Amino acid sequence: MTQAAHAQSISAANLTQGSVSPSLGPINGTANVEVVVPLDVQQVDGSRSATYILAGGRVYAAGDNSRQQLGLPAGTSFGASRSERPWLDEVPIPLPNEVSIAQLAGGGFASSHVLDTNGRVWSWGYDDNRGVFGTGRTNEYRLPSETPVPPGVTFNQIRSGTYSTLGLTPEGELWGWGSNINGVLQSSATAGNSAPKKLALPEGVEVADFIVGNYYVLILSTEGELWGWGERGSQVLGGNDYTVSGNTVQIPLPEGVSFTQIEPVWGAALGLTNEGKIYAWGTPFNYTNNPILGRGVENVPTPTLLPLPAELQDIVFASLHAGTSATNAGALTANGTLYIWGSNTNGELGIGTSNSTGDEIPRLVPGTFATYSKARNSLAINEHGQAMTWGSNSNGSLGLGNMNTPITSPQTAFNFEVSAISFGEKSSVGELRPHPENPNSFIVSAPPHPVGTVDLTVDTVIPQLDKQGPSFTISERYRYYDPAIPIFSNNETHYEVTNDPGVIADGDSAQIITAQLTDEAYDKVSGMSDSLTASTTRDLGGGSVSDFSETELGVYTAQITSFIAGEAPIIVSYTSPDGKTVNLNVGVDAAGHPLNSTATFQPAPTIPNKPETPEEPVHPNLPDEPNTPSLPQDPGNPGNDWSRVNGPEGAFPHQSAHHEEKLTQTGVNTIPAVLLAGLTIFTGGILLFRRLSHQRMRHPE
């Protein structure tokens, strides 16, 4: 793993994720939106006397506070005048606004160190005369405060040993502070560094991973080489040389073996290969009941393959987990199966029993897990993002509410319960419905909201504390669309969409066609009127399709008029002038998919209060004559509807300029008067003819 890749993985591990499906919905709201809440517990870690949990960018702790390990003043009582707190509650870190905690560094003997999202280090507890806070002072009790570092220095990752802390910068530099016992900080002074100091790395070596043991440091290079300095007595630096030196040495690996990850345990170290195999070496602490190297009470002076029984040899492990003070180690497979081996005095293996000899064979822990960590207790995060704890429970450090009672199987110590989900500033509609198969998934109804993209915020409560927890922001955003403006996306620079712009009355109104252009981030794109065209393959009978104009930011309109009833496909095209990829929005169905249909041109609706045809007058000298026959039907004007020719003012407010101009040019506005006059003459002629005929019949010549 390269240095850059390692830094990226550290950041990714602490990002709030989550998802929403579908991620697109109409502006009037919709039901059955599934929101998957992020894994709420991000990291678990511990020290010899406390447990720490990182959740929602905040740190929660349980256990002993006699030396301010919980970040509270020494002497704080948690009931019955005890300094132990057997439940997890927030560590009061005075972070600046918009800053949260990104990583736990593991706890020292009586101190804790964390990294914030700005790359700054915060610490608290007691330094035990070792200068672990990098302030230049010793014998210091410290409430959560920022660790002083030189200007411009920030870290991607930090790791703490018993009395020392190291940090890796974005530039690949390694800095250290705290105790220099056994040359951990490459100094001849036992007291160590009173302030963070840049450490020397072998020439050409780039750091991919590093660990801080009790009294040693190991570095994994980007080339898969293993380097280290500090105490040789535990044989972690390889071989049988028991001298103490701050000089860096390369640790020989077996032929063809390289590591992707390394982890410390108490007095020993572990490595994971590309093939998912585990190597172990060193001299584990109290090895008579700590067979963590897989070889009983043997010391292992060089990295050696962890022996496994036949039924486990085909397992490919994806990650390795332990800790500076650990007497156990765990390994996870890609599907979340957890195996633990080592001591089991207080049920650390999580298999429901305890014993004094431990187990050198990895044992399967019931459940599915995202990560594991080991200090005095066993700590894990399950597949639902809940913090699970088990083990000795000294000082109530498991956070389960009881004191000093060993727990031999994983128990839920900390989790968040979702209390509300908001779309932007609006809460979801109705109650939250938990998904039957995933407790981190909820079915909600999106509230009505204007067109746009909004964040989804999840509010939580902490049931163990009966108080409000932090709020999470889902990394995937939700987008509201107007169903009248469909959505179409393509990676080409020219696209055509055939969509339904609505119903157009035959010759009586112009239908507005609306298109919207957005970029890949769904921000509206302006100034593209000339790149959009609308057309149809149908004869419009003298009607037309206008050019597009930008009516508001990123929204473009054109209009189409037809003088012939029927159906017509409307084609909207976009051609990018500079190869820019955009989203062309012209219309969507309920599922958010593009429509592919036609526009229907219909005869105009009946207009109320239209002029009536005048009734034929009856001549008083012609008694009982039948009514005058109706006028013949005009094929171009069914029903002789005068409003079809020139309706009342305002009857067609969307009449196109083209239509209006055409009517004016042909003199159509004079037609009603001419027709009325002609009709009067025509009717009078008929009456005169009939009168003359009648007179001839009565008075023949």
Summary of the structure (lengths in Angstrom):
residues: 701
radius of gyration: 40.4
end to end distance: 125.4
largest distance: 155.6
contacts: 2367
relative contact order: 0.09
helix: 10%
strand: 40%
